[in-house]
Amino acid sequence: MSAVTLLLHATGAAGPGALLAWNLYLVPISLITYWFGLAPGMATGCFALVAILPAVLPALLERGVSTPTAGQVATAVLLLSFPVAVDSVVSPPRRYESRQVV
């Protein structure tokens, strides 16, 4: 995740690759949620949000939630909602597997 943070801050959080760099945070979030569950996934999402906050906050304070900042706001929301989506897909099979008697 630190490599993604360095990439994001090196590109200046602008340009065509910036939104892709922000969405690269979803890879470790989804893997941690899949392996360890919802709580560690949410913690990773919060950590990723804190990591991109220096890139997002100045634009939001300057322009507010508008068309130029919509992608940044959507990415921030996605970082916190993605662990819930991954856990809701993964948890039902885990619950079913735990009820089966071998």
C-alpha positions in Angstrom: 0.0 0.0 0.0 2.9 2.3 0.6 3.9 1.9 -3.1 0.5 3.1 -4.1 0.8 6.1 -1.8 4.2 7.0 -3.3 2.8 6.7 -6.8 -0.2 8.9 -5.9 1.9 11.6 -4.4 4.6 11.4 -7.1 2.0 12.0 -9.8 0.7 15.1 -8.0 -2.8 13.4 -7.6 -3.8 14.8 -11.0 -3.9 13.6 -14.5 -5.3 10.5 -16.2 -3.4 8.1 -14.0 -4.3 9.6 -10.7 -7.8 8.0 -10.4 -6.3 4.6 -11.4 -3.6 5.1 -8.7 -6.3 5.8 -6.1 -8.3 2.7 -7.1 -5.1 0.6 -6.7 -5.8 0.9 -2.9 -8.7 -1.5 -3.5 -6.4 -4.4 -4.1 -4.9 -4.7 -0.6 -8.3 -3.7 0.9 -10.1 -6.6 -0.9 -7.3 -9.1 -0.1 -7.3 -8.3 3.6 -11.1 -8.3 3.8 -11.2 -11.7 2.0 -8.5 -13.3 4.3 -9.2 -11.7 7.7 -12.8 -10.4 7.6 -14.7 -7.1 7.7 -13.0 -5.4 10.7 -9.4 -5.6 9.3 -10.7 -4.7 5.9 -12.4 -1.6 7.3 -9.3 -0.7 9.2 -7.3 -1.0 6.0 -9.9 1.2 4.2 -9.6 3.9 6.8 -5.8 3.7 6.6 -6.0 4.1 2.8 -8.3 7.1 3.3 -5.9 8.7 5.7 -3.1 8.1 3.2 -4.9 9.9 0.3 -6.3 12.7 2.5 -3.4 15.0 1.8 -4.1 14.8 -1.9 -7.9 15.1 -1.6 -8.5 17.6 1.2 -6.9 20.7 -0.5 -9.1 20.2 -3.6 -12.2 19.7 -1.6 -11.5 22.8 0.5 -10.9 24.9 -2.6 -13.7 23.7 -4.8 -16.1 21.7 -2.6 -17.9 18.7 -3.9 -18.1 19.6 -7.6 -17.5 18.0 -11.0 -13.7 18.2 -10.8 -13.6 16.6 -7.3 -16.4 14.0 -7.9 -13.9 11.3 -8.7 -11.9 12.0 -5.5 -15.0 11.9 -3.4 -16.2 8.7 -5.1 -12.9 7.1 -4.4 -13.0 8.1 -0.7 -16.5 6.6 -0.4 -15.4 3.5 -2.3 -12.5 2.9 0.1 -14.9 2.6 3.0 -17.7 0.7 1.2 -15.6 -1.8 -0.7 -14.8 -4.0 2.4 -18.5 -4.3 3.1 -19.1 -5.4 -0.4 -16.3 -8.0 -0.4 -17.3 -9.3 3.0 -21.0 -9.7 1.9 -19.9 -11.8 -1.0 -17.4 -13.9 0.9 -19.2 -14.4 4.2 -22.2 -16.5 3.1 -20.0 -19.3 1.7 -17.9 -19.2 4.9 -21.0 -19.5 7.0 -22.2 -22.4 4.9 -18.9 -24.2 5.1 -18.8 -23.8 8.9 -22.2 -25.5 9.3 -21.3 -28.6 7.3 -20.4 -31.7 9.3 -17.5 -33.6 7.9 
